[in-house]
Amino acid sequence: MLTGRNELDGAASPYLLQHAKNPVHWRMWGPAALREAQSLNKPILLSIGYAACHWCHVMAHQSFEDEETAAVMNDLFVNIKVDREDRPDIDHIYMSALHAFGEQGGWPLTMFLTPQGEPFWGGTYFPKTARYGRPSFVSVLETVAEAFRRDPEQIAKNAEFIRTQLSQAASRGTGAPNLAQIDLAAPKIASLIDPVNGGLRGAPKFPNAPLLELLWRAGARLKDPSYRALVRLTLTKMSQGGIYDHLGGGYARYSTDERWLVPHFEKMLYDNAQILELLALCYCEFGDALFRRSASETVGWLKREMTNAGGAFCASIDADSEGQEGKFYVWTYEEIEGVLGEDASFFARFYDSSPEGNWDEEGQSRTILNRLKAPAAADEEESRLFSLRQKLFLAREKRIRPGLDDKILTDWNGLMIAALVHGATLFGEREWISIAARAYAFIAKTMQFPGNGGSKRLAHSFRAGTLARPGLALDYAAMMRAALALEEARNWAPPPGGAPNYLADAIAWAEALETYHTDPQTGRLNMAAADAGDVILRLAPTADDAIPNAHPLYVSALFRLSALSGDPRWLARADALLEAVGGAVRDNLPGHAGMANALDFRLTAKEIATAGAKREALYEAALSVPFTGRIVHDIGEGEDFPPGHPARAQRESAGEAAAFVCADGTCSLPLRDKEALLGQIGYV
């Protein structure tokens, strides 16, 4: 049995370490904590959060640091603390349980479990004292503990109800959706977009990258520019708004208002990866300098603040510093004047700065820098503003910084690696591929471990020499996507010493997914591995979340893998997954925009193959086609198309340089110049 003290001082997670000095006798998730609950016949209080979560900090300060509250928790419960980023599988089970109770989710997640780990009630943030119609946390603790003691039959019924609900969560029906169904839904989804501010109507506003990508793809299929105009509007307002860090680059998690002005100041790696890809698509289509600047500054932030010594990317930056949300980022007009002097009034015209401020936080007026109402700036004015932003940035660097969650998450790194490669090809930034390749090398070296029969398996997270394993389905899907993006660009910006065998890695990870994560009954991907011994249920969620779902990433990666490897089994598996998830997509298309995008890629993407000693211009042109609709296969010296590739028979006709555009098992005649290639693919 565990001792009566807080056990979190031995954790690697920055979030758990934030709670290591609480008077609460916190346990880490695992068999030992469950055994303790069973031996004492005590209910479990499960608290789930993450390091950058503002309301997690609030509840910690109010309740978990309070001796009297902790004494009640320790007396009545076995208390377990979980980092949702380390254990998204655990988080998903209990967040799904909360939804099944009819409650709205969020973090901190506060769930009450039987000693066997089955949920019977829960909520999110509970205040220390009753207010706003919410009971005090201590009264909740006492009521739940009393119910557990006095009414075990009702507790058992609640637990059984949730187990049944979660087990039956799979959508009815099978059969892949089709593009006609998605096209019919596109106008309805477009009507959900705020025509003034972009993003989904109302507040709070989240980026919602899969939905924006759905509109982007619909614009091409329906030949209606209004769809892409909505994406452009959203990215413009986000990049002008306070959700964007105009001094340091990078986007905050979401805005609390409908104008993108007031952010929830935490910065997450996965958000910025998805936004970077959208910026690249919008720049490629519209050429707005705003998108290039925002993307470049975001990559600058990634390099400066989010990259560890080994080249991998850290998870997040906190919303709070010095106990206040956003303190690091906001300004008073006097502070701006103190740095910029007589230039402050010029700067204020463009960045909404005034003595009155634009944000009131607990009675204090502050300025969140933004350009939502700014006049258009001439080139010389933009150059002057750049210099002034640099001055403010250097002044801000002297402040106490928000905390950095420096754990390395395999899935989030995979998302950013692919985004850097995709962005590099559309912005022409070869250096970004080097950054991506270095992060990839860290993951492949540090986060892999051997499985049964010599298989290559991935851990989910790494920090302070500790690996959290086994990995989750999204770890494999995201790293497959990263590997294949690097494979396509391997000869455009080759790393020193040559590129690793990205294709072989993608195949190995696909095989691991099939072995450890495929549900034999539904064909879907279970989030947790088959040999993960500490989950009460293996769920296979299919809907989009803030973090992409594993299914659409895997389907798209399988289609790309089949084309690059020449192995038809991966295409067959992609089609089988589309069938398996089809019912869920039809039942809730907006919630499955990622799968709709994967289907569009499956049915509309073209493969571009380049070959010949002097093919460099053709290869670069192929990579300049947006990644959403192409697969690039570059055949270097001494290489050939894979067996069964439709262009294999024309290899000899390539000569010094040729490109072939292939779809549906057939290829074009050799294309000898950039214009012919882009014309063939319909990109001019």
C-alpha positions as CSV (number, residue, x, y, z in Angstrom):
1,M,0.0,0.0,0.0
2,L,1.2,3.5,-0.7
3,T,2.2,5.8,2.1
4,G,0.1,8.7,3.3
5,R,1.9,11.4,1.4
6,N,2.0,13.1,-1.9
7,E,3.6,10.8,-4.4
8,L,4.1,13.2,-7.3
9,D,7.6,14.3,-6.5
10,G,8.8,11.3,-8.5
11,A,6.9,12.3,-11.6
12,A,8.4,13.4,-14.9
13,S,5.4,15.4,-16.0
14,P,5.7,19.2,-15.4
15,Y,1.9,19.2,-14.6
16,L,2.2,16.6,-12.0
17,L,5.3,18.3,-10.5
18,Q,3.2,21.5,-10.2
19,H,1.2,19.5,-7.6
20,A,4.1,17.7,-5.9
21,K,4.0,20.1,-2.9
22,N,0.2,20.0,-2.4
23,P,-0.9,18.7,1.0
24,V,-3.2,16.4,-1.0
25,H,-1.9,12.8,-0.9
26,W,-1.8,12.6,-4.7
27,R,-1.1,9.3,-6.4
28,M,-0.1,8.7,-10.0
29,W,-2.4,6.7,-12.2
30,G,-1.5,3.0,-12.1
31,P,-2.2,-0.4,-10.5
32,A,-0.8,0.6,-7.1
33,A,-3.3,3.5,-6.6
34,L,-6.2,1.3,-7.7
35,R,-5.1,-1.4,-5.3
36,E,-5.0,1.1,-2.5
37,A,-8.5,2.2,-3.2
38,Q,-9.7,-1.4,-3.3
39,S,-8.0,-2.3,0.0
40,L,-9.4,0.7,1.8
41,N,-12.8,0.5,-0.1
42,K,-12.5,4.2,-0.8
43,P,-13.8,6.0,-3.8
44,I,-11.2,7.6,-6.1
45,L,-11.1,11.3,-6.8
46,L,-9.5,11.6,-10.3
47,S,-8.2,15.0,-11.3
48,I,-7.1,15.5,-14.9
49,G,-5.4,18.7,-16.3
50,Y,-2.4,19.9,-18.0
51,A,0.5,22.3,-17.3
52,A,-0.8,25.3,-19.4
53,C,-4.4,25.1,-18.1
54,H,-5.5,28.4,-16.4
55,W,-8.5,26.9,-14.5
56,C,-6.4,24.0,-13.4
57,H,-4.1,26.5,-11.7
58,V,-7.1,28.3,-10.2
59,M,-8.5,25.1,-8.6
60,A,-5.1,24.1,-7.4
61,H,-4.5,27.5,-5.6
62,Q,-8.0,27.5,-4.1
63,S,-8.4,23.9,-3.1
64,F,-5.4,21.6,-3.6
65,E,-3.0,24.0,-1.8
66,D,-5.5,24.5,1.0
67,E,-4.7,22.4,4.1
68,E,-8.3,22.0,5.2
69,T,-9.6,21.0,1.8
70,A,-6.7,18.6,1.4
71,A,-7.5,17.0,4.7
72,V,-11.1,16.2,3.5
73,M,-9.8,14.8,0.3
74,N,-7.3,12.6,2.0
75,D,-9.8,11.4,4.6
76,L,-12.5,10.5,2.1
77,F,-10.8,9.5,-1.2
78,V,-7.8,8.0,-2.8
79,N,-6.7,11.0,-4.9
80,I,-5.1,10.5,-8.3
81,K,-3.7,13.2,-10.5
82,V,-3.3,12.7,-14.3
83,D,-1.6,14.8,-17.0
84,R,-4.1,14.6,-19.9
85,E,-1.2,15.2,-22.4
86,D,0.7,12.2,-21.0
87,R,-2.4,10.0,-20.9
88,P,-5.0,11.2,-23.5
89,D,-6.4,7.7,-23.4
90,I,-7.3,8.0,-19.7
91,D,-8.6,11.5,-20.3
92,H,-10.7,10.4,-23.2
93,I,-12.4,7.6,-21.2
94,Y,-13.4,9.8,-18.3
95,M,-14.2,12.9,-20.4
96,S,-16.5,10.7,-22.4
97,A,-18.1,9.5,-19.1
98,L,-18.7,13.1,-18.1
99,H,-20.4,13.7,-21.4
100,A,-22.5,10.6,-20.9
101,F,-23.7,12.1,-17.6
102,G,-25.0,15.1,-19.7
103,E,-22.3,17.5,-18.5
104,Q,-20.2,19.8,-20.5
105,G,-16.5,18.9,-20.5
106,G,-13.4,20.9,-19.8
107,W,-10.3,21.0,-17.6
108,P,-9.7,20.5,-14.8
109,L,-11.7,17.3,-15.1
110,T,-12.9,16.1,-11.7
111,M,-14.2,12.6,-11.7
112,F,-15.4,10.3,-9.0
113,L,-14.6,6.6,-9.5
114,T,-15.3,3.3,-7.8
115,P,-12.2,1.6,-6.3
116,Q,-12.1,-0.5,-9.6
117,G,-11.8,2.8,-11.6
118,E,-15.3,3.0,-12.9
119,P,-16.8,6.5,-13.1
120,F,-20.0,7.2,-11.2
121,W,-20.2,11.0,-11.2
122,G,-18.1,14.0,-12.1
123,G,-17.7,17.6,-13.1
124,T,-14.9,20.1,-14.0
125,Y,-13.9,23.1,-12.0
126,F,-15.4,23.4,-8.5
127,P,-14.9,26.6,-6.5
128,K,-13.6,26.4,-3.0
129,T,-16.7,28.4,-1.8
130,A,-20.2,28.1,-3.3
131,R,-20.9,30.8,-5.9
132,Y,-22.6,31.3,-9.3
133,G,-24.9,28.4,-8.4
134,R,-22.0,26.0,-8.1
135,P,-21.5,24.1,-4.8
136,S,-18.3,24.4,-2.8
137,F,-15.7,21.7,-3.5
138,V,-15.7,20.4,0.1
139,S,-19.5,20.1,0.0
140,V,-19.2,18.1,-3.2
141,L,-16.6,15.8,-1.7
142,E,-18.7,15.1,1.4
143,T,-21.9,14.5,-0.6
144,V,-20.2,12.1,-3.0
145,A,-18.4,10.2,-0.2
146,E,-21.7,9.9,1.7
147,A,-23.5,8.6,-1.4
148,F,-20.7,6.1,-2.0
149,R,-21.0,4.8,1.6
150,R,-24.8,4.8,2.0
151,D,-26.1,3.9,-1.5
152,P,-23.7,1.4,-3.1
153,E,-26.5,0.1,-5.3
154,Q,-27.0,3.5,-7.0
155,I,-23.3,3.9,-7.4
156,A,-23.1,0.5,-9.1
157,K,-26.0,1.5,-11.4
158,N,-24.3,4.8,-12.3
159,A,-21.1,2.9,-13.1
160,E,-22.9,0.3,-15.2
161,F,-24.8,3.0,-17.1
162,I,-21.6,4.7,-18.0
163,R,-19.9,1.5,-19.0
164,T,-22.8,0.6,-21.3
165,Q,-22.9,4.1,-22.8
166,L,-19.2,4.0,-23.6
167,S,-19.2,0.5,-24.9
168,Q,-22.1,1.4,-27.3
169,A,-20.6,4.6,-28.4
170,A,-19.8,3.4,-31.9
171,S,-22.1,4.9,-34.5
172,R,-24.6,2.7,-36.3
173,G,-24.2,1.7,-39.9
174,T,-21.3,1.1,-42.2
175,G,-20.3,2.1,-45.7
176,A,-18.0,4.9,-46.7
177,P,-19.6,8.4,-47.3
178,N,-19.2,10.0,-50.7
179,L,-18.2,13.4,-51.9
180,A,-21.7,14.2,-53.0
181,Q,-22.8,14.0,-49.3
182,I,-20.0,16.2,-48.2
183,D,-20.8,18.7,-51.0
184,L,-24.4,18.9,-49.8
185,A,-23.3,19.6,-46.3
186,A,-20.7,22.3,-47.3
187,P,-23.2,25.2,-47.6
188,K,-24.6,24.4,-44.2
189,I,-21.1,24.3,-42.7
190,A,-20.2,27.6,-44.5
191,S,-23.3,29.2,-42.9
192,L,-21.8,28.5,-39.5
193,I,-18.9,30.8,-40.2
194,D,-19.0,34.3,-38.9
195,P,-19.1,36.5,-42.0
196,V,-17.4,39.4,-40.3
197,N,-14.8,37.9,-38.0
198,G,-14.3,34.4,-39.5
199,G,-14.3,31.3,-37.4
200,L,-17.5,29.7,-36.1
201,R,-20.1,32.2,-35.0
202,G,-20.1,33.4,-31.4
203,A,-17.6,33.1,-28.6
204,P,-15.3,31.6,-27.6
205,K,-13.6,31.1,-30.9
206,F,-11.3,28.2,-31.7
207,P,-9.3,27.7,-34.9
208,N,-11.1,24.4,-35.8
209,A,-8.6,23.5,-38.5
210,P,-10.4,20.4,-39.8
211,L,-13.6,22.4,-40.5
212,L,-11.6,25.1,-42.3
213,E,-9.8,22.5,-44.4
214,L,-13.2,21.0,-45.3
215,L,-14.3,24.4,-46.6
216,W,-11.0,24.8,-48.4
217,R,-11.4,21.5,-50.2
218,A,-15.1,22.1,-51.0
219,G,-14.1,25.3,-52.7
220,A,-12.0,23.4,-55.2
221,R,-14.6,20.6,-55.8
222,L,-17.5,23.0,-56.2
223,K,-15.5,25.6,-58.0
224,D,-16.9,28.2,-55.6
225,P,-14.4,30.8,-54.4
226,S,-16.6,31.8,-51.5
227,Y,-15.5,28.8,-49.4
228,R,-11.9,29.6,-49.6
229,A,-12.7,33.2,-49.0
230,L,-14.1,32.2,-45.6
231,V,-10.9,30.4,-44.7
232,R,-8.9,33.5,-45.8
233,L,-11.1,35.7,-43.7
234,T,-10.6,33.5,-40.6
235,L,-6.8,33.3,-41.0
236,T,-6.7,37.0,-41.6
237,K,-8.7,37.9,-38.5
238,M,-6.8,35.4,-36.4
239,S,-3.4,36.8,-37.5
240,Q,-4.5,40.4,-36.9
241,G,-6.2,39.6,-33.6
242,G,-4.9,39.3,-30.0
243,I,-4.9,35.5,-30.3
244,Y,-1.7,36.0,-32.3
245,D,1.5,37.0,-30.5
246,H,2.5,40.0,-32.6
247,L,5.9,40.3,-30.8
248,G,7.0,36.7,-30.5
249,G,5.0,34.8,-33.0
250,G,2.7,31.8,-32.4
251,Y,-1.0,31.5,-31.8
252,A,-2.8,31.1,-28.4
253,R,-5.2,28.3,-27.8
254,Y,-8.4,30.3,-28.5
255,S,-10.1,33.7,-28.0
256,T,-12.7,34.3,-25.3
257,D,-14.5,36.8,-27.5
258,E,-16.0,36.7,-31.0
259,R,-13.4,39.0,-32.5
260,W,-10.2,37.0,-31.8
261,L,-9.1,39.8,-29.5
262,V,-8.8,38.4,-26.0
263,P,-6.9,35.1,-26.0
264,H,-6.7,32.3,-23.5
265,F,-3.0,32.9,-23.5
266,E,-1.6,29.4,-23.4
267,K,0.2,28.3,-26.6
268,M,0.0,24.7,-27.7
269,L,2.3,22.9,-30.2
270,Y,-0.6,21.1,-31.9
271,D,-2.6,24.3,-32.6
272,N,0.3,26.0,-34.2
273,A,1.1,23.0,-36.3
274,Q,-2.4,23.0,-37.8
275,I,-2.5,26.7,-38.2
276,L,0.9,26.7,-40.0
277,E,-0.5,24.4,-42.7
278,L,-3.6,26.6,-43.2
279,L,-1.4,29.7,-43.5
280,A,0.7,27.9,-46.1
281,L,-2.4,27.0,-48.1
282,C,-3.8,30.5,-47.9
283,Y,-0.5,32.1,-48.9
284,C,-0.2,29.7,-51.9
285,E,-3.7,30.7,-53.1
286,F,-3.9,34.4,-52.2
287,G,-0.3,35.6,-51.7
288,D,-1.1,37.8,-48.7
289,A,2.1,39.0,-47.0
290,L,0.3,38.7,-43.6
291,F,0.3,34.9,-44.0
292,R,4.0,34.7,-44.8
293,R,4.9,37.0,-41.9
294,S,2.7,35.1,-39.4
295,A,4.1,31.7,-40.6
296,S,7.7,32.9,-40.4
297,E,7.3,34.4,-37.0
298,T,5.5,31.3,-35.7
299,V,8.4,29.1,-36.9
300,G,10.8,31.6,-35.3
301,W,8.9,31.1,-32.0
302,L,9.1,27.4,-32.4
303,K,12.9,27.5,-32.9
304,R,13.5,30.0,-30.1
305,E,11.1,28.9,-27.3
306,M,9.8,25.4,-28.1
307,T,12.8,23.3,-29.3
308,N,14.8,21.3,-26.9
309,A,18.6,20.6,-27.1
310,G,18.0,17.5,-29.2
311,G,15.8,19.3,-31.7
312,A,12.4,18.0,-30.6
313,F,9.5,20.3,-29.9
314,C,8.1,21.0,-26.4
315,A,4.4,20.7,-25.6
316,S,3.1,24.1,-24.5
317,I,3.7,27.4,-22.9
318,D,1.5,28.4,-19.9
319,A,-1.2,31.0,-19.9
320,D,-0.1,32.3,-16.5
321,S,3.0,34.0,-15.1
322,E,3.4,35.5,-11.6
323,G,0.0,34.0,-10.8
324,Q,-1.9,36.0,-13.5
325,E,-3.2,35.0,-16.8
326,G,-1.6,36.8,-19.7
327,K,0.6,39.0,-17.6
328,F,3.7,38.3,-19.8
329,Y,1.9,39.4,-22.9
330,V,-0.2,42.5,-22.1
331,W,0.9,46.1,-21.8
332,T,-0.1,49.5,-20.3
333,Y,0.3,52.5,-22.6
334,E,2.8,53.9,-20.2
335,E,5.0,50.7,-20.6
336,I,4.8,51.1,-24.3
337,E,5.8,54.8,-24.1
338,G,8.6,53.9,-21.8
339,V,10.1,51.6,-24.5
340,L,9.2,53.4,-27.7
341,G,9.2,57.0,-26.6
342,E,7.9,59.4,-29.2
343,D,7.3,56.4,-31.5
344,A,4.6,55.1,-29.2
345,S,1.8,57.2,-30.8
346,F,2.8,55.9,-34.3
347,F,2.8,52.3,-33.0
348,A,-0.6,52.9,-31.3
349,R,-2.3,53.7,-34.6
350,F,-1.6,50.2,-35.8
351,Y,-1.7,48.1,-32.6
352,D,-4.8,49.4,-30.7
353,S,-2.8,50.9,-27.9
354,S,-4.2,53.7,-25.8
355,P,-4.2,54.9,-22.2
356,E,-7.7,53.4,-21.8
357,G,-6.5,49.9,-23.0
358,N,-8.7,47.4,-24.7
359,W,-8.9,44.7,-22.0
360,D,-10.0,45.0,-18.4
361,E,-8.7,42.3,-16.1
362,E,-10.0,42.5,-12.5
363,G,-10.3,46.3,-12.7
364,Q,-7.0,46.9,-14.5
365,S,-7.0,48.3,-18.0
366,R,-4.4,46.7,-20.3
367,T,-3.6,46.5,-24.0
368,I,-3.6,43.3,-25.9
369,L,-1.7,44.1,-29.1
370,N,-3.7,43.5,-32.2
371,R,-4.3,45.0,-35.7
372,L,-8.0,44.2,-36.1
373,K,-8.8,47.9,-36.7
374,A,-5.5,49.0,-38.1
375,P,-5.2,51.0,-41.3
376,A,-3.3,49.4,-44.1
377,A,0.4,50.1,-43.7
378,A,2.7,51.2,-46.5
379,D,6.0,49.3,-47.0
380,E,8.0,52.0,-45.1
381,E,5.5,52.0,-42.3
382,E,5.6,48.2,-42.1
383,S,9.4,48.3,-41.9
384,R,9.2,50.9,-39.1
385,L,6.7,48.8,-37.2
386,F,9.0,45.8,-37.5
387,S,11.7,47.7,-35.7
388,L,9.3,48.9,-33.0
389,R,8.0,45.4,-32.4
390,Q,11.6,44.2,-31.9
391,K,12.1,46.9,-29.2
392,L,9.0,45.8,-27.4
393,F,10.0,42.1,-27.8
394,L,13.4,42.7,-26.2
395,A,11.7,44.6,-23.3
396,R,9.2,41.8,-22.8
397,E,12.0,39.3,-22.7
398,K,13.1,40.8,-19.3
399,R,9.7,39.9,-17.8
400,I,9.1,36.7,-15.8
401,R,8.2,34.1,-18.4
402,P,5.2,31.8,-18.3
403,G,6.1,28.2,-17.6
404,L,7.3,25.9,-20.4
405,D,6.0,22.3,-20.5
406,D,9.1,20.8,-22.0
407,K,7.8,17.2,-22.3
408,I,8.1,15.7,-25.8
409,L,4.9,14.2,-27.2
410,T,5.3,11.9,-30.1
411,D,1.9,12.8,-31.8
412,W,2.3,16.6,-31.4
413,N,5.8,16.4,-32.8
414,G,4.6,14.4,-35.7
415,L,2.0,17.1,-36.4
416,M,4.5,19.9,-36.4
417,I,7.1,18.0,-38.4
418,A,4.6,17.4,-41.2
419,A,3.5,21.1,-41.0
420,L,7.0,22.4,-41.3
421,V,7.6,20.2,-44.4
422,H,4.3,21.2,-46.0
423,G,4.9,24.8,-45.1
424,A,8.4,24.7,-46.5
425,T,7.3,23.5,-49.9
426,L,4.7,26.3,-50.3
427,F,6.7,29.1,-48.8
428,G,10.0,28.0,-50.3
429,E,11.7,27.7,-46.9
430,R,14.1,24.7,-47.2
431,E,15.5,25.5,-43.7
432,W,12.2,24.4,-42.2
433,I,12.7,20.9,-43.5
434,S,16.1,20.8,-41.7
435,I,14.3,21.7,-38.5
436,A,11.7,19.1,-39.1
437,A,14.3,16.4,-39.9
438,R,16.1,17.1,-36.7
439,A,13.0,16.7,-34.6
440,Y,12.1,13.5,-36.5
441,A,15.5,12.1,-35.8
442,F,15.0,12.7,-32.1
443,I,11.7,10.9,-32.1
444,A,13.0,8.0,-34.1
445,K,16.0,7.6,-31.8
446,T,14.5,8.4,-28.4
447,M,10.9,7.5,-28.6
448,Q,11.1,4.1,-30.3
449,F,11.4,0.8,-28.5
450,P,11.4,-2.8,-29.8
451,G,8.2,-4.7,-29.7
452,N,7.5,-8.4,-30.1
453,G,9.2,-10.0,-33.1
454,G,11.4,-6.9,-33.6
455,S,8.6,-4.5,-34.4
456,K,9.2,-0.8,-34.1
457,R,7.0,0.7,-31.4
458,L,6.6,4.3,-30.2
459,A,6.3,5.7,-26.8
460,H,3.9,8.6,-26.2
461,S,5.9,11.0,-24.2
462,F,9.4,11.7,-22.9
463,R,10.8,13.9,-20.2
464,A,13.7,13.8,-17.8
465,G,14.9,10.5,-19.1
466,T,11.4,8.9,-18.7
467,L,9.4,7.3,-21.5
468,A,5.7,6.9,-21.2
469,R,4.8,3.8,-23.2
470,P,3.2,2.2,-25.0
471,G,2.2,4.9,-27.4
472,L,-1.3,5.7,-28.7
473,A,-2.8,5.4,-32.1
474,L,-2.3,9.0,-32.9
475,D,1.4,8.7,-32.2
476,Y,1.8,6.3,-35.0
477,A,-0.6,8.0,-37.4
478,A,1.0,11.5,-36.9
479,M,4.6,10.1,-37.2
480,M,3.6,8.2,-40.4
481,R,2.3,11.5,-41.8
482,A,5.6,13.2,-40.8
483,A,7.7,10.4,-42.3
484,L,5.9,10.5,-45.6
485,A,6.1,14.3,-45.8
486,L,9.9,14.1,-45.3
487,E,10.1,11.2,-47.8
488,E,8.5,13.4,-50.5
489,A,10.9,16.2,-49.8
490,R,14.0,14.1,-49.1
491,N,15.9,15.1,-52.3
492,W,14.8,18.8,-52.2
493,A,16.4,19.6,-48.8
494,P,18.5,16.5,-47.9
495,P,19.9,16.4,-44.4
496,P,23.6,16.2,-43.9
497,G,24.7,12.6,-44.3
498,G,21.7,11.7,-46.3
499,A,18.0,11.1,-45.4
500,P,17.0,8.1,-43.2
501,N,14.7,5.6,-44.7
502,Y,11.5,7.5,-44.0
503,L,9.4,5.1,-46.1
504,A,10.6,2.0,-44.1
505,D,9.7,3.8,-40.8
506,A,6.2,4.6,-42.1
507,I,5.7,1.0,-43.0
508,A,6.9,-0.2,-39.7
509,W,4.6,2.1,-37.8
510,A,1.6,1.2,-39.9
511,E,2.3,-2.5,-39.1
512,A,2.5,-1.6,-35.4
513,L,-0.8,0.2,-35.6
514,E,-2.4,-2.8,-37.2
515,T,-0.9,-5.2,-34.6
516,Y,-1.6,-3.2,-31.4
517,H,-4.4,-0.8,-32.1
518,T,-6.9,-2.3,-34.6
519,D,-10.2,-3.4,-33.1
520,P,-10.9,-6.8,-34.5
521,Q,-14.6,-6.3,-34.3
522,T,-15.1,-2.9,-35.8
523,G,-11.9,-2.4,-37.8
524,R,-11.4,1.0,-36.1
525,L,-8.3,2.2,-34.2
526,N,-8.4,1.8,-30.5
527,M,-6.7,4.8,-28.9
528,A,-4.9,2.6,-26.3
529,A,-2.7,-0.3,-27.3
530,A,-3.8,-3.8,-26.8
531,D,-1.1,-4.4,-24.2
532,A,-1.9,-1.2,-22.2
533,G,-2.8,-2.7,-18.9
534,D,-4.3,0.2,-17.0
535,V,-7.3,1.3,-19.0
536,I,-10.8,0.1,-18.1
537,L,-12.1,0.3,-21.7
538,R,-10.4,0.5,-25.1
539,L,-12.3,3.2,-27.0
540,A,-11.9,4.1,-30.7
541,P,-13.1,7.7,-31.0
542,T,-13.6,9.0,-34.5
543,A,-14.7,12.6,-34.1
544,D,-12.4,15.6,-34.4
545,D,-11.1,17.3,-31.3
546,A,-8.7,20.2,-30.7
547,I,-6.0,17.5,-31.5
548,P,-6.7,15.7,-34.7
549,N,-8.2,12.2,-34.6
550,A,-6.0,9.3,-35.5
551,H,-8.4,7.9,-38.1
552,P,-8.3,10.6,-40.7
553,L,-4.5,11.0,-40.3
554,Y,-4.0,7.3,-40.7
555,V,-6.4,7.0,-43.8
556,S,-4.5,9.8,-45.6
557,A,-1.1,8.4,-44.6
558,L,-2.1,4.9,-45.8
559,F,-3.1,6.3,-49.2
560,R,0.2,8.2,-49.5
561,L,2.0,5.1,-48.3
562,S,0.4,2.9,-50.8
563,A,1.4,5.2,-53.6
564,L,5.0,5.7,-52.5
565,S,5.6,2.0,-51.6
566,G,3.6,0.4,-54.5
567,D,2.0,-1.9,-52.0
568,P,-1.8,-2.1,-52.6
569,R,-2.6,-3.6,-49.1
570,W,-2.3,-0.1,-47.6
571,L,-4.8,1.3,-50.0
572,A,-7.2,-1.6,-49.2
573,R,-6.7,-0.8,-45.5
574,A,-7.5,2.9,-46.0
575,D,-10.7,2.0,-47.8
576,A,-11.7,-0.5,-45.1
577,L,-11.2,2.3,-42.5
578,L,-13.4,4.6,-44.5
579,E,-16.1,2.0,-44.5
580,A,-15.7,1.3,-40.8
581,V,-16.0,5.0,-39.9
582,G,-18.5,5.9,-42.6
583,G,-21.6,5.6,-40.4
584,A,-20.2,8.0,-37.8
585,V,-19.2,10.5,-40.6
586,R,-22.8,10.5,-42.0
587,D,-24.3,10.9,-38.6
588,N,-22.2,13.9,-37.7
589,L,-20.3,15.3,-40.7
590,P,-19.2,18.6,-39.0
591,G,-17.8,16.6,-36.1
592,H,-15.9,14.4,-38.6
593,A,-14.5,17.0,-40.9
594,G,-11.1,15.3,-40.7
595,M,-12.5,12.1,-42.2
596,A,-14.3,14.1,-44.9
597,N,-10.9,15.6,-45.8
598,A,-9.3,12.2,-45.8
599,L,-12.0,11.0,-48.2
600,D,-11.4,14.0,-50.5
601,F,-7.7,13.3,-50.5
602,R,-8.4,9.6,-51.3
603,L,-10.6,10.5,-54.3
604,T,-9.0,13.6,-55.8
605,A,-5.2,13.6,-55.0
606,K,-2.9,13.2,-58.0
607,E,0.5,11.5,-57.8
608,I,3.4,13.4,-59.4
609,A,6.5,11.4,-60.3
610,T,9.7,13.1,-61.4
611,A,12.7,11.4,-62.9
612,G,16.0,12.2,-64.7
613,A,19.3,13.7,-63.9
614,K,18.1,17.2,-64.6
615,R,14.7,17.0,-63.0
616,E,15.3,19.5,-60.2
617,A,13.0,22.2,-61.6
618,L,10.2,19.7,-62.2
619,Y,10.6,18.2,-58.7
620,E,10.5,21.7,-57.1
621,A,7.3,22.5,-59.2
622,A,5.7,19.3,-58.0
623,L,6.4,20.1,-54.4
624,S,4.9,23.6,-54.9
625,V,1.5,22.0,-55.6
626,P,-0.4,22.1,-52.3
627,F,0.1,19.0,-50.2
628,T,-3.7,18.6,-49.8
629,G,-4.0,17.3,-53.3
630,R,-0.7,15.7,-54.4
631,I,1.7,12.9,-53.7
632,V,5.3,13.5,-54.9
633,H,7.5,10.6,-55.8
634,D,11.0,11.7,-56.9
635,I,13.1,9.1,-58.5
636,G,16.8,9.7,-57.9
637,E,19.9,8.3,-59.6
638,G,20.0,4.5,-59.4
639,E,16.3,4.4,-58.2
640,D,13.2,3.1,-60.0
641,F,9.5,3.3,-59.5
642,P,8.2,0.7,-57.1
643,P,6.7,-2.6,-58.6
644,G,3.3,-2.1,-60.0
645,H,3.6,1.7,-60.3
646,P,1.8,2.9,-63.4
647,A,4.7,5.1,-64.5
648,R,7.2,2.2,-64.3
649,A,6.8,1.3,-68.0
650,Q,7.7,4.8,-69.0
651,R,10.8,5.1,-66.9
652,E,13.1,4.9,-70.0
653,S,11.2,7.7,-71.7
654,A,12.1,10.1,-68.9
655,G,15.4,11.1,-70.4
656,E,17.2,13.9,-68.6
657,A,14.0,15.2,-67.0
658,A,10.4,14.3,-67.0
659,A,7.3,14.3,-64.8
660,F,4.3,12.0,-64.9
661,V,1.0,12.8,-63.4
662,C,-0.8,9.7,-62.3
663,A,-4.3,8.9,-61.1
664,D,-6.6,5.9,-61.1
665,G,-3.8,3.6,-62.3
666,T,-2.8,5.6,-65.4
667,C,-0.2,8.2,-66.0
668,S,0.3,11.1,-68.4
669,L,2.9,11.1,-71.1
670,P,6.2,12.6,-70.0
671,L,6.0,16.3,-69.1
672,R,9.2,18.2,-69.8
673,D,8.7,21.6,-68.2
674,K,7.1,23.3,-65.2
675,E,4.2,24.9,-67.1
676,A,3.2,21.6,-68.7
677,L,3.3,19.8,-65.3
678,L,1.2,22.4,-63.5
679,G,-1.2,22.6,-66.5
680,Q,-1.6,18.8,-66.4
681,I,-2.5,18.9,-62.7
682,G,-4.8,21.8,-63.2
683,Y,-2.8,24.2,-61.0
684,V,-2.4,27.1,-63.4
